[in-house]
Amino acid sequence: MATTVHDFACKTPGGQEQPLDQYRGKVLLVVNTASKCGFTPQFEGLEALYQKYNSRGFQILGFPCNQFGKQDPGSNEEIMEFCQLNYGVSFPMFGKIEVNGSNAEPLFRHLKKAAPGALGLEGIKWNFTKFLVNGEGEVVKRYAPTTKPEAIAADIEAQLG
């Protein structure tokens, strides 16, 4: 049974399984993203966090999701191109997933259980829900879609030490 984020593997945009244990020792921000959402401009803030803290052991993992208002309908290739061209995204993006329901990505099932949302509800309400994970792979905190990336900087700093 998986007990930390490092126990999971997720598919790359090209469909290969990528073990997350390669991020052992790094502070992670795991985000479900969408290309056509009101929160899509958060890619800019996420990339800024990544640029600021990556050299200190911080990594962002983006997971496109089309479950909320069908706001990421493109193929994995179209999504990657959009993120790079429009927001200069250089942090790792994975293949499109579901975060809720019977087909939810196992990683997101784990994240939701480890850090339930408001009122203890496990489901993800919308795109750009963010999970901060420490270097041991333990979920530290969950952030609402409305939380701007720059508002997470102090928590990232605290985890980086």
C-alpha distance (Angstrom), angle and dihedral (degrees) to the residues before:
residue distance angle dihedral
M1 . . .
A2 3.80 . .
T3 3.78 113.2 .
T4 3.82 102.7 169.7
V5 3.79 136.8 30.2
H6 3.81 87.4 -104.9
D7 3.82 90.1 67.5
F8 3.83 92.3 68.3
A9 3.79 135.5 81.1
C10 3.80 122.4 -158.5
K11 3.78 133.1 -167.4
T12 3.79 120.4 -100.7
P13 3.83 118.6 -136.9
G14 3.81 86.4 -93.4
G15 3.81 92.1 54.7
Q16 3.82 100.5 -107.1
E17 3.81 118.8 136.7
Q18 3.80 110.2 -113.4
P19 3.83 116.7 -164.8
L20 3.80 111.7 -135.5
D21 3.80 91.9 -148.3
Q22 3.81 85.6 87.4
Y23 3.83 84.8 77.3
R24 3.81 93.5 57.6
G25 3.81 108.9 138.6
K26 3.81 93.1 22.1
V27 3.80 126.9 107.8
L28 3.81 107.8 -122.7
L29 3.78 135.8 -159.0
V30 3.82 108.8 -161.5
V31 3.82 113.8 -163.1
N32 3.80 135.1 179.5
T33 3.80 104.6 -140.6
A34 3.81 140.3 -168.6
S35 3.80 132.2 -165.8
K36 3.80 99.0 -146.2
C37 3.81 102.8 41.6
G38 3.79 132.7 113.8
F39 3.80 86.0 -116.2
T40 3.83 94.2 51.0
P41 3.85 91.2 103.8
Q42 3.83 85.6 68.7
F43 3.82 85.3 82.1
E44 3.82 85.1 78.0
G45 3.82 92.3 55.1
L46 3.79 92.4 43.0
E47 3.80 91.0 52.6
A48 3.82 89.6 48.8
L49 3.84 90.2 53.9
Y50 3.79 90.0 47.1
Q51 3.82 92.2 50.9
K52 3.82 92.0 46.4
Y53 3.81 98.9 47.9
N54 3.82 108.3 21.1
S55 3.81 93.8 94.0
R56 3.83 88.1 55.8
G57 3.81 94.3 55.8
F58 3.83 102.9 -83.5
Q59 3.79 123.2 137.2
I60 3.80 133.2 -179.4
L61 3.80 119.2 -151.3
G62 3.81 114.6 -161.6
F63 3.80 122.5 -158.6
P64 3.82 116.5 -170.8
C65 3.80 112.9 -141.4
N66 3.81 130.2 -173.7
Q67 3.82 96.9 -170.9
F68 3.81 98.0 100.5
G69 3.79 115.0 68.7
K70 3.83 90.0 -31.9
Q71 3.82 87.7 -84.3
D72 3.80 97.7 155.9
P73 3.82 104.4 44.7
G74 3.81 98.2 148.2
S75 3.78 129.7 99.9
N76 3.81 119.1 -92.7
E77 3.82 88.5 -101.1
E78 3.84 92.7 51.6
I79 3.81 91.1 47.8
M80 3.83 93.1 50.1
E81 3.81 91.4 47.7
F82 3.82 91.3 48.8
C83 3.82 92.5 50.5
Q84 3.79 93.5 47.9
L85 3.82 97.4 43.0
N86 3.80 98.4 42.3
Y87 3.80 102.6 33.0
G88 3.80 106.2 16.0
V89 3.79 90.2 -121.3
S90 3.79 109.4 -172.1
F91 3.83 99.7 163.2
P92 3.82 118.3 98.7
M93 3.79 116.5 -77.6
F94 3.80 120.8 -167.7
G95 3.78 133.3 -153.6
K96 3.81 119.7 -72.4
I97 3.80 113.6 -79.3
E98 3.79 143.5 174.3
V99 3.81 117.1 -115.5
N100 3.82 100.0 -169.7
G101 3.79 135.2 41.6
S102 3.79 133.7 28.8
N103 3.84 92.7 -43.2
A104 3.81 94.6 50.1
E105 3.80 114.6 141.7
P106 3.86 107.1 -101.2
L107 3.82 90.3 -126.9
F108 3.81 90.3 58.7
R109 3.81 91.9 46.6
H110 3.81 86.4 56.8
L111 3.83 93.9 45.6
K112 3.82 92.8 49.9
K113 3.80 92.6 49.0
A114 3.82 92.6 46.8
A115 3.82 93.3 47.8
P116 3.81 113.4 22.0
G117 3.79 117.6 -163.9
A118 3.79 129.6 -121.3
L119 3.81 115.1 -29.7
G120 3.80 89.3 12.3
L121 3.81 92.5 -72.5
E122 3.78 112.7 152.9
G123 3.81 99.3 -157.9
I124 3.78 122.1 100.0
K125 3.80 111.3 -119.8
W126 3.81 101.6 -161.6
N127 3.80 149.2 -15.4
F128 3.80 120.0 -59.2
T129 3.79 97.4 36.0
K130 3.81 103.1 156.6
F131 3.82 132.5 -152.6
L132 3.81 122.6 -163.4
V133 3.82 112.8 -148.6
N134 3.82 125.9 -169.9
G135 3.81 126.3 -133.6
E136 3.81 91.1 -90.6
G137 3.82 90.6 58.2
E138 3.81 95.3 -106.7
V139 3.81 119.9 139.9
V140 3.80 108.3 -115.3
K141 3.80 103.4 176.7
R142 3.80 144.3 -7.2
Y143 3.81 123.2 -139.2
A144 3.79 128.8 -158.5
P145 3.82 120.7 -118.4
T146 3.82 88.0 -107.5
T147 3.82 92.0 59.6
K148 3.80 106.2 104.7
P149 3.82 114.6 -133.7
E150 3.82 92.7 -119.7
A151 3.83 88.7 59.7
I152 3.82 88.5 64.0
A153 3.84 94.8 55.8
A154 3.83 95.5 95.1
D155 3.82 91.5 51.7
I156 3.82 90.4 49.1
E157 3.82 90.0 49.6
A158 3.82 90.1 50.9
Q159 3.82 91.7 52.4
L160 3.80 92.7 46.1
G161 3.81 89.1 52.8
